[in-house]
Amino acid sequence: MEPVQLHRGRGPLRVLVIEDDPALGRLIQLVLGQHTPDITVARSGASAIQAIASASFDAIASDISLPDMSGLDVIAKARELSPGSGIVAITGFVDVDVAVRSMKAGADDFLGKPFDAEILWHLLNKAVDSRERQIAAEQAAVYRKLAYTDALTGSPNRRFIDEFIVEAVTASQRYNRPLSVAYVDIDNFKLLNDFVGHEEGDQVLKRVTSALARFIEPPAQFARFGGDEFVVVFPDATAPQARQAMERVRRAVAEIEVVNGARISLPTRISCGVAAFRGVESPRDLIAEAEDHMYLDKAVAPTVAPAPGGPASAESLLKVGNLKALRNLVKAIDRRDSYTRFHSDHATQLALTVARELQFDEDQLNAIAIGGPIHDLGKIVVPDEILRKPGMLTASERRSMEEHPVMGAAITAAVTDYDTVVNLVRHHHERFDGNGYPGHLKCTEITLPTRLFTLADAYSAMTTDRPYRKGLTFERAIDEIVNGRGTQFDPDLAVAFVAMIEREFGAKEAAA
C-alpha cells in the first residue's frame, strides 16, 4: 500500500463539486466559499475525472446523476485516483439502495436533494475526518506489518516472535497448557553462500520459509530469528507434537534442490532442537534451551538419528558437551582464515560418505560428524602471520603450525569426554607408516574414523586453492592418494575412498 497524504493541519479544504446544474453548482460554490476559497466545479463526469487526475482535492461532493456517465462510476474512479479524499454523494432519490450503492462505490456519506449547503459543508468535513482516521489506521497497520516482517523471506521476524513467545509463556502459566519451542538452523549455509553464491542462498532461505509456512499451522507461529536461523513457537503442543511437525518440515527441506555450477554440492538440511516449557523458564531461556538441542542435533545429524530435536540421554549430552562453545571457537578461526571453514566441511562430507558405505557404527560416524568440522580447532593459537602466510613456512613456523592438533585436542577434551572426537582432532595428521605427528602412531594405532578422515582431509587440502598455490586437479589428487597407499594412508580405506571419489565426484570434478 502506498502512503496516502493526510489533510489535517493543511489549511482550508480543497473542494471539488461535481454538479451538472449550473445554478445549483454556483449556489454550492457561494455557500462553501464562505469556509474555503479553494473550490472547483465540474459539470460532467469526464471533466471531474480529468480534474481529479490533475489536481489534489481534500473533499469531493458528487451528484450521482450526471449527463455523460453515472455519478457512481465517477465516485468509484475518484476513490481510485484520490484514496485520501472525503467523498459525499448527492442524490435526488434518497433510499437505502441508493445509499448502499453510493457507499460501495466509495462515498463516505450521502445527502439528498434539496439540501442546505451548510449541511453539505458539515458532511464534507466529517468525511475528510473519517477518511483521515481510516487512512491513518491502514497506514499504521502497514507500518506494523513491515516492523514485524522479514524483508527477504516475507516471514515474521525476530521482533514478532519475541513478543509472541512472551504471550505464549504467560498463557501457558495462567491456563496450565503445554508449550514447546523449536530452534532451526540451516546446515552448511555459510559454506553454501561462499561457494554457491548469495543469490542461491537467498533462494534457500525463501524455500525453507515456504516449508515452514506449509507445515506450521496456527496457533503455532514461526519467524526468521536471524541469518539462517528460525524459531517456532508451539502453543498448546507437547514436545513430541512439536517434533512431529518439525520432522515434516525437515523432510520438505531435504527435497530442496540447489542448482548451481559450483564444484561442491551440499545437501540442504536443517538441524532442529525442541524444548518444552516446564512452567518456570523465561522466554529467553526457553529459546536458548531449544538452541542447545539444535546443536546436539547438528552434531549427530549424519548418523541414523531420531527426529530432529528428539530427546537425548544424559550420557549423550555429557559426551557432546558444550558444542556451542567449540563452534564459536571454530567461527573465530573462520574469520581469520576462510579456507578453514570450507575445507573442514568439505572433508567431513567426503569422509562421512565413505563411512556410511563401509557401514561404520554410530560412534564412529559421530566421531567424524562432530570431530571433522572442529579438527583444526587448535589453529586458534597459531599466530596470524603463520596462519595467513602466502608462501612456504620456515622450520620454526612449521613446528608452531604442527602444535595445532595437540592444542585442538586439549580444548576439545576440556568441554567433552567424547574420546573418539578428541582422538580425531589430535591425530588427524598421523600417517599410516608412523611418520606423522604429533604421536607418530601407525597402522591400527590410529583409530578407524581418524584414518578415514585423514584421507578426506588430504584430498580436500590438495584440491582446494590456497593463496600460495593452485589446487590440484581431480586426477592428480587421486594419483597422490594411490601413491600414498600404505605409507601416508590406510591402503584398504584408500581404495574405498578413491572408488567413492571417482563414482560420486569424478564427472563433476573433471568438468570443473
N, C-alpha and C positions, 0 to 999 in steps of 0.2 A: 504494500500500500504506500503510495506516495504521500509525503506530508501535505496537508491542506492548510492554507493560510486562514488564521482566525481573525475576526474583525474587531473584537472588543478593544477599546482604547485607541482606535484609529481615526477618531473624529466623526464627522457627520456620515450617515449611511449613504452609500451609493446605491440608488434605487433604479430598477428598470420596470416600467409599467407597460404591459402588453395589452392594448385595448384598441379595437378597430373603430369604435365610435369616437369621432374627433371631439365632440362636445364633452363626453364623459372623460375621455383621456385628458382634456385640458383642465376639467374640474379637479380631477385627482391630482394633477400636477400642481395646481394652485394651492390646494389644501396641504399636500405633503411638503410643498415648498416652504411652508411656514416652519418646518422642522429640519429640513435639509436642502441645501441648494443644488445638490448633485442628483438630478432626476432626468432620466432618459425615457422617451415614449416611443414605442414601436407599434405600428398599426397592422402588422401582419406577422404570421408565424415565421416566414422566411427572414424578414428583416430583424426579428427578435433573435433568431438563432445566429444571424450574422453579427449582431451587436454583442451577444454573449461570447462568441468566439474571439472577438477582437478587443473586448474590454472586460474589466473585472467589476462585478456587482455584489454588494453585500446582501441585497434583498431583491426579490422579483415578485411582482404581482401580475398574474396572467389570467385573462379571460379564457375559459375553456371552449368558447365558440368563436372561431376566427374564420375569415373569408377564404383563406387558401389552404388551411390544414387544421387538424384537430388540436385544440389547445392542450389536450392531454399529451399528445405527441410532442408538443413544444416543451411542456413541463418535463417530460422524460429526457429530452435532449438537453434541456437546461441543467437538469440534475447531473447528467453525464459530463457536460462541459464545465460546470461550476459546482462541484460537490459541496463546497462550503457555504453556498448561498442559502438564505432562508427563503422559502417559496410559499406564496399564498395563492390558491386557486380561486378565481372569481366566477360565479355561475349564476345564471338566472333560474336554474332548476335545482332547488335545494331539496335533496332527498338522500337517503342513506346510500343508495347505489352510486350516486354521483360523488359523494364524499369518499366512499371506499376506493373508487376508481382514481380519484384525484390523489389520494394518499399512495396508492400503489404506483402511480406514475412518478411520484417523487415529491409531492407537495407536503409541506409541514402542517398546513392548516387550510381552511377554505372559508369563503364568505359569499353569502347570497345577495343578489340584487333585489331591490335597491339597497344601498348601504350608506352608512356615514363614513366619509373618508377618514375621519379621526379614528374610527374603529379599525379601518384598514391599516392605518399607521401603527396602532397598538399591536395588531396581529403580525405585522411585518417585523416589529421589534421582538415580539415573542418568538417568532420563527427563527430569527437570527440568533437569539439567546439559546433556543433549543438546539439549533444546528451546531453552535459552538460547543455546547456541552457534549453532544453526540460525537463530534469530531475529536474533541479532547479525550473522551473516553476511548475511542477507537485507536487514537494515536498512542495513548498510554498502554493499551493492550499490545499494540505492535512493538513498542519500545520494551515492554516487559518480556515479550516473547524473544526479542533479539537479545535481551540481557540473560535469558536462560537457555539460549540455543547455541550449540557449537557451530561456528561459521562453516567449517569444512564438511562435516558429515550431516548437518541438519538435525542431529540428535540433541537431547537435553545436555547441558554442560555441568561442570562441577558445582557451580553455584546452585543449580536446581537440585542436584542430588544431595548436596549438603543440607539444604533446607528440608527436603523430603524425608531424609533419614531421621532428622530431629523429630518431625511429626510422627513418623512411624514408631520410633522408640517410645515416645510419650504415649501413643495409643496402645502399644504392646504392654507397657507398665500399667496403664489405667484399666484395661479390659482383660488383662492376663491372656493375651493372644500370642501365638508364635510369631517370630520374626527372624528372617535369615538374610544374610548379605553375601553376595558373590563378588570376588575381585578377579578381573580378567586382564591378561596381558598377551599380546600377540608375539609369539616366539620369533626370534631372529629378525625382528622388524628393523633394527638399525642396520643390520647386515643387508637386508633387502633394499633399504633406501640407498645405502652406499654403493651397492654393486648392481642393482637393477634400475634404480632411478626413483627420485622422489615422486614423480607423477604416478608411477605404478604403485608406489607405497600409499599415496593418497587414495587410489582406487581400492586397495586392500582395506584401508580404514572404512571406506564407504560400504564395501561389501560385508565386512564384519558388522557394521551398524545395521545393515539390512537383515542379516541373520538374527541379530538380537531383536530387532523390531518384529520379526516374523514369529519368534517363539516366546518372547517375554510379553505376557498379557496382563492387563490391569487386574488387580490393583498393583502388581509389580511395576516398577519403573527402573529404567537404566539411563546411564549418562556416560559420555566420554569424560573420563576423570583427568586425563592429561596424556599427551603423547599417544602411545599405543595402548593405553590402559582404560578399562571401562569398569564401572561399579554398577551392580544390580541390587536393588533392594526389594525383598520379597515379603510384604506384609501378609500375615495370616498363613505363612508357609513354614513348614519344618525344614531342617537342613536336608533330609533325604529328598523332599519335594523340590527344593531349590536345585540340588544336584541333578535331579532328573531333567529339569528344564535346561540346565546348562549343558548336559550331555547332548541334548538335541541341538543346541547351538553349536557345540563343538563339532558334531558330525556335519552340520551345514557348512561350517567354516572350512573343514577338511576338503570339501568339494570345490573350494575356490581355486581357480587355475591362474597362476601368474605367468603370463605370456610375455617373454622378452628374449632378446638375443644374447643375454649375458651368458658367460661361461658357467656360472654356478646357478643351479636351480634349487631353490629352497622350498620345502613343502610349507603350505600355510597351515598353521596350527595355533590354537590358543592354549595357554595354561590358565587354570582356574582354581581358586580356593573359595571354600564356603565356610562361613562362621554363623553359628546360631546364637541369638540373643538369649542370655540367661537371666535377664531382669536387672542387672546391675551395671553392665558396661556402658560407657559413654558412646555416642555415635562414632567419635574418632577412634576409640579403642576397638570397636566392632569392625570397622573398616580395616584397621591395622591387623587384626587377627585374621581376617579373610585374606589379606595380602600375604601374611606369613604362610598360610596354607597354599597360596598360589605358588610361592617359591618352592615349596616342597613338591607340588605337582610338576613344576617345571623341571625339577631335578630328576624325578623318576619317570618323566613322561615317556622316554623312549622304550621303557620296559612294558611288559604286558600288565598294565596297571588298572586299578578300578576307575570308575568315572571320575572326571576331574574334580578335585576338591574333596574326594572321598576321605573317610576317616583314616587317620594314620595311627599306628600303635605308638605307645610311649617310646619303645625301643627304636622305631624308625625315626621318630622325631629327634631322639638323642643322637643317633648316628648322623643324621643330616646336619643337625646343629644350626648355627646361625648362618644359613646360606646367604641371607641378605647382606650380612657384613662382608662375606667373601666377594660377592658380586659387586658390591660397592668399591672394593679394592681393585677388582678387575676393571671396573669403569675408569678408575683413576689411571690405570696403565693405558687403557684405550685412548684416553685424552692425550697421553704422551706419545703413543705410537699406534696409529690407526691400523697398521698391519696386524697387530696382535689380535684385534677383535675378529677380523676376517679369518685369519689363519686358525685361531682356536676353534671357531665354529665349523670351519671347513673340515679340519682334521677330525673333529668329533663326529660329524655326519658320515664321513668316509669310514671311520673305524666302526661305528655302530651298524652300518650297512653290512659289513663283513661279519661282525659279531653275531648279528641275527641269523645270517645264512649258516654260520657254524654252530648255531644253537647254544650260544653262551648262556649260562644260567643268570638268574635275576641279579645276583650280587655282582657278577662280572659285568653285566650290562650297566648297572648303576655306577660301577667304578669309572667306566668310560663316559657315561652321560653326565655325571657330576664332576669328575676329575678333568675331563677333556677341556671344557670351557675355562677352567681355572689353572691349567697345567703350567702356565707362565706367570702365575701369581707372584713368584719371587722376584720378578723384574721390577717390582715396586721399589726395591732397594738399589737397583742398578742406576748409576748416575746418568742424567740425560745425555751428556756428551758421549757416553758409550752407547747408550740405547739408540740414539739417533745418528750415530756416526755413519756417514755415507760410504766410507772406504773400509778396507780390511782392518781388523783390530790388532793392536800390538799384543805381545805375550802377556804383559801385565793386564791389559784390558780384557784379554780373553779369560784370564784367571778370575777377574771380577765378574764377568758375564757367567762363567761356569758355576758361580756360587748360587745362582738363582734357583735351581731345583731344591737345594737344601733349605734355603730361606722360605721358599714357597711351601714346602712340606711342613716346616715349623709353624708357619702361620695357619695352615690348614689344620694341623693337629691341635692347635690351641682352641679351635672352635668346633671340632667334630672328632669323634672317635671312630669314624668310618675308615678303618685301616686300609682297605683296598684303594680308596680315593687318595689317602695320604701317600701310599706306596706309588701310585701312578704319578703324582705330582713330583715326588722325589726322584724317581728312577726313569723318567721318560727319555733321558739322554744316555741310558746304558746301551751297550752293544752286545749282540749275541755271543761274540768271541771274548768278551770280558774287557775290551779296550775302551769302554765308555766311561762315563762319570755320573755321579760322584763316588759310587761304591764299587766300581769295576766288577759288577755282577756279570754272570754269564749263564747262557742256556736257561734252564728252568729255574735258576735262582731268581730270575726276573719273572714276575707274575704274568700270567697269560694275557690279561687285559692290557698290561703295560707293554708287552712285546708287540701286541697288535697296534696299540696307539702309536708306538714308535714308528711303525711303517707309515701310518696315515700322517703323522707329524712330519716325517721326512718328505713324503710325496707332496704335501701341501706347501712346505717350505721351498722345495725345488721348483714348483710350477708357478709360484707367486712372484710377481715383480717386486723388487726392492729398490731403494734409491741408488744403490751402488751396482746393481746388475739386473739384467732381464731374466724373467722366469724361464725355466727350461720348457721345451716342447713336451707334449704328451709322450711322444716316442722316446725322447731322451730320458725322461724321468723313469719310464718303465725299464729302460736299459740299466739305469743306475740301480734300481731295486733288484733286478735279476742278477746283476754283478755283485750285489751285496748279500746275496743269499748265503747263510752260514757264517758270515763274518759280522756284518752290521745287523742283519735281520734274521729272524727265525725262518729257516728255509721253507717249512711247511706253510706258515702263515703268509710268507711272501708269494707263494704260488696262488693261494686263495685270494690275496689282495690284488694281484695283477689280473687274475681272471675277472674279478669284480670290476676293476677299473676299465678293462677292455670291453666288457659287456655293457656296463651301465653308463660309462662316461666317454668311451672311445670315440664315438662319432661326434659327440658334442665338443670334446677337447680338440679333436683333429680339425674340426671346422672352425674353431675359434681363431 
